[in-house]
Amino acid sequence: MARVNNWQLGREMSYWYPEARPQKQFAAVFDTNKCIACQTCTLACKTTWTSGKGQEYMLWNNVETKPYGFYPLAWDLNLLEMLGGQEWDETGERPVYQGSTIFESAPAGERVLGWRPEDQDYSYPNVGEDDCAGQVDGGASLAASHDMAWFYYLARICNHCTYPACLASCPRGSIYKRPEDGIVLVDQGRCRGYQECVRGCPYKKVFYNAMTGTSEKCIACFPKMETGIQPQCFVNCIGKIRMAGYLNTPENAREDNPLDYLVHIKKVALPLFPQFGLEPNVYYIPPVHVPTSFTSQMFGPGVGKAIETYRSAATDSDLAGLLGLFGSSERVMTRWRRIGETVTGLDDDGNVLVNVPLKEPVHIRPAYDKLYQVTRSNCP
Amino acid sequence: MREVRYSVSVFILSALMLAVSCGKTEVPTPDVQAVAAERITLDANDAVWTNVPVHASRLILQDLVEPRLMEASTQEVRVKAITNGGQIAFRLEWADPSQNDLPSPKMFMDAAAVQLPIKIEASAPAPQMGEMGKTVQISYWRADWQAIVDGRADEIKALHPNASVDHYPFQARPLDKDPEAKARAEFRYSPARALGNSRSGPREKPVEDLIAEGPGTLTPNPAGASNGKGIRTADGWAIVLTRPVPEGLSLTQPTQIAFAVWEGSHGETGARKMRTGWVNLLMK
């Protein structure tokens, strides 16, 4: 194993291959507070990429209701249990992970600590989603077995990790990370369907296709990204919770890069289970209403501050402005700026892709329409 | 003294005949001996195998690369070989109570392979998949491919009888008028097939020809001409693998051969396998 730097852990770690960062890294920020689990992203992906034979059960993009929604079943709980309790040292300027990653915990004979879902684990995507647990006297109500009055929606795609466990797990090098944009792909010509990647990926975002005998995964819609257009699950998101782009390492962060600004400068968006050690590149603005005792396990030790920062958007015009750019253009906005009340998304060459107002204008329509001489009522 | 010797000879002859007639009680040979036969067969039950000497090869864990098995499974593979001069056939038999031929997530297939050096040389390649510059050639049989060749449909319903599929885009009605466009569309939704991945069906034979120059280098060999057929026995599998006689193999020039077996129910796939070391392969 090689020693590589994982900035999300604040330390070096062991990985199967030496550190080889791409020229630029595909990355994304998802705002969990805006997701309504409409599954439009899921269907956009499904109809585009996984309509073939053997792909029936695959959801490269899925949205699950936390804490008890999963796809596949218990994908996170199983590995957390295998990994055991781990600690962060939060006494310094940056948190440092004191525990073991899935690479450092690999048992004898294995490359990573992992497990394989069974067929039926995929059969109930988001089991129990928003369901009432049963009839309750006095009318319908939500009975949550975790005895906490909260849940939230977690949209998930492949994290196109800096240190992919799928790639490390493949004994024949059939998975590669593109040097030009960091997108992780399974070579469909080379894969022999050993399912080692399925076992190794802690996020369970590689899927075995029994009809082709190969494993398949999210490709970050690379044909679109290559032409400067965001992936299907991003541009079809009606809640405008997502922004795709490219992320620099913390020491190279640029204020005018939207993702750098959110991840490195404002630290409002956090990686999913950073303790696994993969340096995942989809970042989440954590839900503000969920106890941090839960979300800090999922998003790492920065959750409290991230929520505080997110709440400050009401008085932080830059942060509010940038969040307003989410879903405003199908183009990849690699640069941004705010001048006064206008927020602008730009490409690498400085071309303006979109302008949005800092605050959406609000128009209150009178109940009586004089032109048509009708009275309209606004829906509650 | 002559009578005693005669009696001993009769005893040995009787024991050999008993061994042959009882199948598994045959006395195994230390080498794989390819016996001359008038014809080559894919049928493991063909009478041509009856008097062919059997080699019992002990299987050991693949222990060179991760990921690997940590617990041994299949203990032994029993091998017979026949040749008609042009073709050589190997009959492999091993115990395996579970038949694993339905692919699915976390489901692995029963399989077996025969490995030979591509060139007969004084020093054989490393037995575990060869080495750089010392290529090995492999004939690989798999149980699910056998099921497809035996008639199982190339449809998801064949794997999951209760599966419900509304519609595949490549089955859209307008495409019925243009079979070529339909075929192209189907390929688009099956990238591995579109790329000609030899792992991806549909299949015409249950065997794949491969070459390798060390672990992780396994590559399809389109020039290979292996074939095969596997059947279930009372307690496992019996398969026949056929291929051209290795170049240079003759009555005076032996070569090396190695075997591997994958037990699907034990999660064996790829490098997680039971294998043998090199064994001599002789022409008889």
Boltz contact constraints between the chains, C-beta under 6 A:
constraints:
  - contact:
      token1: [A, 51]
      token2: [B, 169]
      max_distance: 6.0
  - contact:
      token1: [A, 51]
      token2: [B, 189]
      max_distance: 6.0
  - contact:
      token1: [A, 52]
      token2: [B, 189]
      max_distance: 6.0
  - contact:
      token1: [A, 52]
      token2: [B, 190]
      max_distance: 6.0
  - contact:
      token1: [A, 53]
      token2: [B, 156]
      max_distance: 6.0
  - contact:
      token1: [A, 109]
      token2: [B, 66]
      max_distance: 6.0
  - contact:
      token1: [A, 109]
      token2: [B, 68]
      max_distance: 6.0
  - contact:
      token1: [A, 109]
      token2: [B, 70]
      max_distance: 6.0
  - contact:
      token1: [A, 110]
      token2: [B, 67]
      max_distance: 6.0
  - contact:
      token1: [A, 111]
      token2: [B, 66]
      max_distance: 6.0
  - contact:
      token1: [A, 111]
      token2: [B, 67]
      max_distance: 6.0
  - contact:
      token1: [A, 116]
      token2: [B, 106]
      max_distance: 6.0
  - contact:
      token1: [A, 118]
      token2: [B, 106]
      max_distance: 6.0
  - contact:
      token1: [A, 119]
      token2: [B, 104]
      max_distance: 6.0
  - contact:
      token1: [A, 119]
      token2: [B, 105]
      max_distance: 6.0
  - contact:
      token1: [A, 171]
      token2: [B, 216]
      max_distance: 6.0
  - contact:
      token1: [A, 171]
      token2: [B, 270]
      max_distance: 6.0
  - contact:
      token1: [A, 171]
      token2: [B, 271]
      max_distance: 6.0
  - contact:
      token1: [A, 172]
      token2: [B, 216]
      max_distance: 6.0
  - contact:
      token1: [A, 188]
      token2: [B, 191]
      max_distance: 6.0
  - contact:
      token1: [A, 188]
      token2: [B, 192]
      max_distance: 6.0
  - contact:
      token1: [A, 188]
      token2: [B, 195]
      max_distance: 6.0
  - contact:
      token1: [A, 189]
      token2: [B, 195]
      max_distance: 6.0
  - contact:
      token1: [A, 189]
      token2: [B, 197]
      max_distance: 6.0
  - contact:
      token1: [A, 192]
      token2: [B, 199]
      max_distance: 6.0
  - contact:
      token1: [A, 193]
      token2: [B, 199]
      max_distance: 6.0
  - contact:
      token1: [A, 194]
      token2: [B, 269]
      max_distance: 6.0
  - contact:
      token1: [A, 194]
      token2: [B, 270]
      max_distance: 6.0
  - contact:
      token1: [A, 196]
      token2: [B, 67]
      max_distance: 6.0
  - contact:
      token1: [A, 208]
      token2: [B, 105]
      max_distance: 6.0
  - contact:
      token1: [A, 210]
      token2: [B, 103]
      max_distance: 6.0
  - contact:
      token1: [A, 210]
      token2: [B, 104]
      max_distance: 6.0
  - contact:
      token1: [A, 210]
      token2: [B, 159]
      max_distance: 6.0
  - contact:
      token1: [A, 212]
      token2: [B, 190]
      max_distance: 6.0
  - contact:
      token1: [A, 212]
      token2: [B, 192]
      max_distance: 6.0
  - contact:
      token1: [A, 212]
      token2: [B, 193]
      max_distance: 6.0
  - contact:
      token1: [A, 212]
      token2: [B, 200]
      max_distance: 6.0
  - contact:
      token1: [A, 213]
      token2: [B, 199]
      max_distance: 6.0
  - contact:
      token1: [A, 213]
      token2: [B, 200]
      max_distance: 6.0
  - contact:
      token1: [A, 214]
      token2: [B, 192]
      max_distance: 6.0
